[in-house]
Amino acid sequence: MLKRLLFSTLLNLGIILSLYFAFTAYNKMEYGILVGTILLVVVLIYLKIKILKQVKDMKKQ
């Protein structure tokens, strides 16, 4: 459970930093970096949802 909590916290940090970098890339008109960071945000959100489902299932048991 502690590993999942730590992983969830790291995912939150990664999402926040990636959104910051996406915003910065948009302001500097670096569209290649913007696309990369948006893809990274999508993957991190997918992993976040997956880990939340695992924790929810663990609580049921």
Distance bins in CASP14 RR format, pairs under 12 A and 6 or more apart:
PFRMAT RR
TARGET T0000
AUTHOR 0000-0000-0000
RMODE 2
METHOD distances of the structure
MODEL  1
1 7 0 0 0 0 0 1 0 0 0 0 0
1 8 0 0 0 0 0 1 0 0 0 0 0
1 51 0 0 0 0 0 1 0 0 0 0 0
1 54 0 0 0 0 0 1 0 0 0 0 0
1 55 1 0 0 1 0 0 0 0 0 0 0
1 57 0 0 0 0 0 1 0 0 0 0 0
1 58 1 0 0 1 0 0 0 0 0 0 0
1 59 0 0 0 0 1 0 0 0 0 0 0
1 61 0 0 0 0 0 1 0 0 0 0 0
2 8 0 0 0 0 0 1 0 0 0 0 0
2 9 0 0 0 0 0 1 0 0 0 0 0
2 55 0 0 0 0 0 1 0 0 0 0 0
2 58 0 0 0 0 0 1 0 0 0 0 0
3 9 0 0 0 0 0 1 0 0 0 0 0
3 10 0 0 0 0 0 1 0 0 0 0 0
3 51 0 0 0 0 1 0 0 0 0 0 0
3 54 0 0 0 0 0 1 0 0 0 0 0
3 55 0 0 0 0 0 1 0 0 0 0 0
3 58 0 0 0 0 0 1 0 0 0 0 0
4 10 0 0 0 0 0 1 0 0 0 0 0
4 11 0 0 0 0 0 1 0 0 0 0 0
4 47 0 0 0 0 0 1 0 0 0 0 0
4 48 0 0 0 0 0 1 0 0 0 0 0
4 50 0 0 0 0 0 1 0 0 0 0 0
4 51 1 0 1 0 0 0 0 0 0 0 0
4 52 0 0 0 0 1 0 0 0 0 0 0
4 53 0 0 0 0 0 1 0 0 0 0 0
4 54 1 0 0 1 0 0 0 0 0 0 0
4 55 1 0 1 0 0 0 0 0 0 0 0
4 56 0 0 0 0 0 1 0 0 0 0 0
4 57 0 0 0 0 0 1 0 0 0 0 0
4 58 1 0 0 1 0 0 0 0 0 0 0
4 59 0 0 0 0 0 1 0 0 0 0 0
5 11 0 0 0 0 0 1 0 0 0 0 0
5 12 0 0 0 0 0 1 0 0 0 0 0
5 51 0 0 0 0 1 0 0 0 0 0 0
5 52 0 0 0 0 0 1 0 0 0 0 0
5 54 0 0 0 0 0 1 0 0 0 0 0
5 55 0 0 0 0 1 0 0 0 0 0 0
5 58 0 0 0 0 0 1 0 0 0 0 0
6 12 0 0 0 0 0 1 0 0 0 0 0
6 13 0 0 0 0 0 1 0 0 0 0 0
6 51 0 0 0 0 0 1 0 0 0 0 0
7 13 0 0 0 0 0 1 0 0 0 0 0
7 14 0 0 0 0 0 1 0 0 0 0 0
7 44 0 0 0 0 0 1 0 0 0 0 0
7 47 0 0 0 0 1 0 0 0 0 0 0
7 48 0 0 0 0 1 0 0 0 0 0 0
7 50 0 0 0 0 0 1 0 0 0 0 0
7 51 1 0 0 1 0 0 0 0 0 0 0
7 52 0 0 0 0 0 1 0 0 0 0 0
7 54 0 0 0 0 1 0 0 0 0 0 0
7 55 0 0 0 0 0 1 0 0 0 0 0
8 14 0 0 0 0 0 1 0 0 0 0 0
8 15 0 0 0 0 0 1 0 0 0 0 0
8 44 0 0 0 0 0 1 0 0 0 0 0
8 47 0 0 0 0 1 0 0 0 0 0 0
8 48 1 0 0 1 0 0 0 0 0 0 0
8 49 0 0 0 0 0 1 0 0 0 0 0
8 50 0 0 0 0 0 1 0 0 0 0 0
8 51 1 0 1 0 0 0 0 0 0 0 0
8 52 1 0 0 1 0 0 0 0 0 0 0
8 53 0 0 0 0 0 1 0 0 0 0 0
8 54 0 0 0 0 1 0 0 0 0 0 0
8 55 1 0 0 1 0 0 0 0 0 0 0
8 56 0 0 0 0 0 1 0 0 0 0 0
9 15 0 0 0 0 0 1 0 0 0 0 0
9 16 0 0 0 0 0 1 0 0 0 0 0
9 48 0 0 0 0 0 1 0 0 0 0 0
9 51 0 0 0 0 0 1 0 0 0 0 0
10 16 0 0 0 0 0 1 0 0 0 0 0
10 17 0 0 0 0 0 1 0 0 0 0 0
10 44 0 0 0 0 1 0 0 0 0 0 0
10 47 0 0 0 0 1 0 0 0 0 0 0
10 48 0 0 0 0 0 1 0 0 0 0 0
10 51 0 0 0 0 0 1 0 0 0 0 0
11 17 0 0 0 0 0 1 0 0 0 0 0
11 18 0 0 0 0 0 1 0 0 0 0 0
11 40 0 0 0 0 0 1 0 0 0 0 0
11 41 0 0 0 0 0 1 0 0 0 0 0
11 43 0 0 0 0 1 0 0 0 0 0 0
11 44 1 0 1 0 0 0 0 0 0 0 0
11 45 0 0 0 0 1 0 0 0 0 0 0
11 46 0 0 0 0 1 0 0 0 0 0 0
11 47 1 0 1 0 0 0 0 0 0 0 0
11 48 1 0 1 0 0 0 0 0 0 0 0
11 49 0 0 0 0 1 0 0 0 0 0 0
11 50 0 0 0 0 1 0 0 0 0 0 0
11 51 1 0 0 1 0 0 0 0 0 0 0
11 52 0 0 0 0 1 0 0 0 0 0 0
12 18 0 0 0 0 0 1 0 0 0 0 0
12 19 0 0 0 0 0 1 0 0 0 0 0
12 41 0 0 0 0 0 1 0 0 0 0 0
12 44 0 0 0 0 1 0 0 0 0 0 0
12 45 0 0 0 0 0 1 0 0 0 0 0
12 47 0 0 0 0 0 1 0 0 0 0 0
12 48 1 0 0 1 0 0 0 0 0 0 0
12 51 0 0 0 0 0 1 0 0 0 0 0
12 52 0 0 0 0 0 1 0 0 0 0 0
13 19 0 0 0 0 0 1 0 0 0 0 0
13 20 0 0 0 0 0 1 0 0 0 0 0
13 44 0 0 0 0 1 0 0 0 0 0 0
13 48 0 0 0 0 0 1 0 0 0 0 0
14 20 0 0 0 0 1 0 0 0 0 0 0
14 21 0 0 0 0 1 0 0 0 0 0 0
14 22 0 0 0 0 0 1 0 0 0 0 0
14 37 0 0 0 0 0 1 0 0 0 0 0
14 40 0 0 0 0 1 0 0 0 0 0 0
14 41 0 0 0 0 1 0 0 0 0 0 0
14 43 0 0 0 0 0 1 0 0 0 0 0
14 44 1 0 1 0 0 0 0 0 0 0 0
14 45 0 0 0 0 0 1 0 0 0 0 0
14 47 0 0 0 0 0 1 0 0 0 0 0
14 48 0 0 0 0 1 0 0 0 0 0 0
15 21 0 0 0 0 0 1 0 0 0 0 0
15 22 0 0 0 0 0 1 0 0 0 0 0
15 37 0 0 0 0 0 1 0 0 0 0 0
15 38 0 0 0 0 0 1 0 0 0 0 0
15 40 0 0 0 0 1 0 0 0 0 0 0
15 41 1 0 0 1 0 0 0 0 0 0 0
15 42 0 0 0 0 0 1 0 0 0 0 0
15 43 0 0 0 0 1 0 0 0 0 0 0
15 44 1 0 1 0 0 0 0 0 0 0 0
15 45 1 0 0 1 0 0 0 0 0 0 0
15 46 0 0 0 0 0 1 0 0 0 0 0
15 47 0 0 0 0 1 0 0 0 0 0 0
15 48 1 0 0 1 0 0 0 0 0 0 0
15 49 0 0 0 0 0 1 0 0 0 0 0
16 22 0 0 0 0 0 1 0 0 0 0 0
16 23 0 0 0 0 0 1 0 0 0 0 0
16 37 0 0 0 0 0 1 0 0 0 0 0
16 40 0 0 0 0 0 1 0 0 0 0 0
16 41 0 0 0 0 1 0 0 0 0 0 0
16 44 0 0 0 0 1 0 0 0 0 0 0
16 45 0 0 0 0 0 1 0 0 0 0 0
16 48 0 0 0 0 0 1 0 0 0 0 0
17 23 0 0 0 0 0 1 0 0 0 0 0
17 24 0 0 0 0 0 1 0 0 0 0 0
17 37 0 0 0 0 1 0 0 0 0 0 0
17 40 0 0 0 0 1 0 0 0 0 0 0
17 41 0 0 0 0 1 0 0 0 0 0 0
17 44 0 0 0 0 1 0 0 0 0 0 0
18 24 0 0 0 0 0 1 0 0 0 0 0
18 25 0 0 0 0 0 1 0 0 0 0 0
18 33 0 0 0 0 0 1 0 0 0 0 0
18 34 0 0 0 0 0 1 0 0 0 0 0
18 36 0 0 0 0 1 0 0 0 0 0 0
18 37 1 0 1 0 0 0 0 0 0 0 0
18 38 0 0 0 0 1 0 0 0 0 0 0
18 39 0 0 0 0 1 0 0 0 0 0 0
18 40 1 0 1 0 0 0 0 0 0 0 0
18 41 1 0 1 0 0 0 0 0 0 0 0
18 42 0 0 0 0 1 0 0 0 0 0 0
18 43 0 0 0 0 1 0 0 0 0 0 0
18 44 1 0 0 1 0 0 0 0 0 0 0
18 45 0 0 0 0 1 0 0 0 0 0 0
18 48 0 0 0 0 0 1 0 0 0 0 0
19 25 0 0 0 0 0 1 0 0 0 0 0
19 26 0 0 0 0 0 1 0 0 0 0 0
19 34 0 0 0 0 0 1 0 0 0 0 0
19 37 1 0 0 1 0 0 0 0 0 0 0
19 38 0 0 0 0 1 0 0 0 0 0 0
19 40 0 0 0 0 1 0 0 0 0 0 0
19 41 1 0 0 1 0 0 0 0 0 0 0
19 42 0 0 0 0 0 1 0 0 0 0 0
19 44 0 0 0 0 1 0 0 0 0 0 0
19 45 0 0 0 0 0 1 0 0 0 0 0
20 26 0 0 0 0 0 1 0 0 0 0 0
20 27 0 0 0 0 0 1 0 0 0 0 0
20 37 0 0 0 0 1 0 0 0 0 0 0
20 40 0 0 0 0 0 1 0 0 0 0 0
20 41 0 0 0 0 0 1 0 0 0 0 0
21 27 0 0 0 0 0 1 0 0 0 0 0
21 28 0 0 0 0 0 1 0 0 0 0 0
21 30 0 0 0 0 1 0 0 0 0 0 0
21 32 0 0 0 0 0 1 0 0 0 0 0
21 33 1 0 0 1 0 0 0 0 0 0 0
21 34 0 0 0 0 1 0 0 0 0 0 0
21 35 0 0 0 0 0 1 0 0 0 0 0
21 36 0 0 0 0 1 0 0 0 0 0 0
21 37 1 0 1 0 0 0 0 0 0 0 0
21 38 0 0 0 0 1 0 0 0 0 0 0
21 39 0 0 0 0 0 1 0 0 0 0 0
21 40 0 0 0 0 1 0 0 0 0 0 0
21 41 0 0 0 0 1 0 0 0 0 0 0
22 28 0 0 0 0 0 1 0 0 0 0 0
22 30 0 0 0 0 1 0 0 0 0 0 0
22 31 0 0 0 0 0 1 0 0 0 0 0
22 32 0 0 0 0 0 1 0 0 0 0 0
22 33 0 0 0 0 1 0 0 0 0 0 0
22 34 1 0 1 0 0 0 0 0 0 0 0
22 35 0 0 0 0 1 0 0 0 0 0 0
22 36 0 0 0 0 1 0 0 0 0 0 0
22 37 1 0 1 0 0 0 0 0 0 0 0
22 38 1 0 1 0 0 0 0 0 0 0 0
22 39 0 0 0 0 1 0 0 0 0 0 0
22 40 0 0 0 0 1 0 0 0 0 0 0
22 41 1 0 0 1 0 0 0 0 0 0 0
22 42 0 0 0 0 0 1 0 0 0 0 0
22 44 0 0 0 0 0 1 0 0 0 0 0
23 30 0 0 0 0 0 1 0 0 0 0 0
23 33 0 0 0 0 0 1 0 0 0 0 0
23 34 0 0 0 0 1 0 0 0 0 0 0
23 37 0 0 0 0 1 0 0 0 0 0 0
23 38 0 0 0 0 0 1 0 0 0 0 0
23 41 0 0 0 0 0 1 0 0 0 0 0
24 30 0 0 0 0 1 0 0 0 0 0 0
24 33 0 0 0 0 1 0 0 0 0 0 0
24 34 0 0 0 0 1 0 0 0 0 0 0
24 37 0 0 0 0 1 0 0 0 0 0 0
25 31 1 0 0 1 0 0 0 0 0 0 0
25 32 1 0 0 1 0 0 0 0 0 0 0
25 33 1 0 1 0 0 0 0 0 0 0 0
25 34 1 0 1 0 0 0 0 0 0 0 0
25 35 0 0 0 0 1 0 0 0 0 0 0
25 36 0 0 0 0 1 0 0 0 0 0 0
25 37 1 0 0 1 0 0 0 0 0 0 0
25 38 0 0 0 0 1 0 0 0 0 0 0
25 40 0 0 0 0 0 1 0 0 0 0 0
25 41 0 0 0 0 0 1 0 0 0 0 0
26 32 0 0 0 0 0 1 0 0 0 0 0
26 33 0 0 0 0 1 0 0 0 0 0 0
26 34 1 0 1 0 0 0 0 0 0 0 0
26 35 0 0 0 0 0 1 0 0 0 0 0
26 36 0 0 0 0 0 1 0 0 0 0 0
26 37 0 0 0 0 1 0 0 0 0 0 0
26 38 0 0 0 0 1 0 0 0 0 0 0
27 33 0 0 0 0 0 1 0 0 0 0 0
27 34 0 0 0 0 1 0 0 0 0 0 0
28 34 0 0 0 0 1 0 0 0 0 0 0
30 36 0 0 0 0 0 1 0 0 0 0 0
30 37 0 0 0 0 1 0 0 0 0 0 0
31 37 0 0 0 0 0 1 0 0 0 0 0
31 38 0 0 0 0 0 1 0 0 0 0 0
32 38 0 0 0 0 1 0 0 0 0 0 0
32 39 0 0 0 0 0 1 0 0 0 0 0
33 39 0 0 0 0 0 1 0 0 0 0 0
33 40 0 0 0 0 0 1 0 0 0 0 0
34 40 0 0 0 0 0 1 0 0 0 0 0
34 41 0 0 0 0 0 1 0 0 0 0 0
35 41 0 0 0 0 0 1 0 0 0 0 0
35 42 0 0 0 0 0 1 0 0 0 0 0
36 42 0 0 0 0 1 0 0 0 0 0 0
36 43 0 0 0 0 0 1 0 0 0 0 0
36 44 0 0 0 0 0 1 0 0 0 0 0
37 43 0 0 0 0 0 1 0 0 0 0 0
37 44 0 0 0 0 0 1 0 0 0 0 0
38 44 0 0 0 0 0 1 0 0 0 0 0
38 45 0 0 0 0 0 1 0 0 0 0 0
39 45 0 0 0 0 0 1 0 0 0 0 0
39 46 0 0 0 0 0 1 0 0 0 0 0
40 46 0 0 0 0 0 1 0 0 0 0 0
40 47 0 0 0 0 0 1 0 0 0 0 0
41 47 0 0 0 0 0 1 0 0 0 0 0
41 48 0 0 0 0 0 1 0 0 0 0 0
42 48 0 0 0 0 0 1 0 0 0 0 0
42 49 0 0 0 0 0 1 0 0 0 0 0
43 49 0 0 0 0 0 1 0 0 0 0 0
43 50 0 0 0 0 0 1 0 0 0 0 0
44 50 0 0 0 0 0 1 0 0 0 0 0
44 51 0 0 0 0 0 1 0 0 0 0 0
45 51 0 0 0 0 0 1 0 0 0 0 0
45 52 0 0 0 0 0 1 0 0 0 0 0
46 52 0 0 0 0 0 1 0 0 0 0 0
46 53 0 0 0 0 0 1 0 0 0 0 0
47 53 0 0 0 0 0 1 0 0 0 0 0
47 54 0 0 0 0 0 1 0 0 0 0 0
48 54 0 0 0 0 0 1 0 0 0 0 0
48 55 0 0 0 0 0 1 0 0 0 0 0
49 55 0 0 0 0 0 1 0 0 0 0 0
49 56 0 0 0 0 0 1 0 0 0 0 0
50 56 0 0 0 0 0 1 0 0 0 0 0
50 57 0 0 0 0 0 1 0 0 0 0 0
51 57 0 0 0 0 0 1 0 0 0 0 0
51 58 0 0 0 0 0 1 0 0 0 0 0
52 58 0 0 0 0 0 1 0 0 0 0 0
52 59 0 0 0 0 0 1 0 0 0 0 0
53 59 0 0 0 0 0 1 0 0 0 0 0
53 60 0 0 0 0 0 1 0 0 0 0 0
54 60 0 0 0 0 0 1 0 0 0 0 0
54 61 0 0 0 0 0 1 0 0 0 0 0
55 61 0 0 0 0 0 1 0 0 0 0 0
END
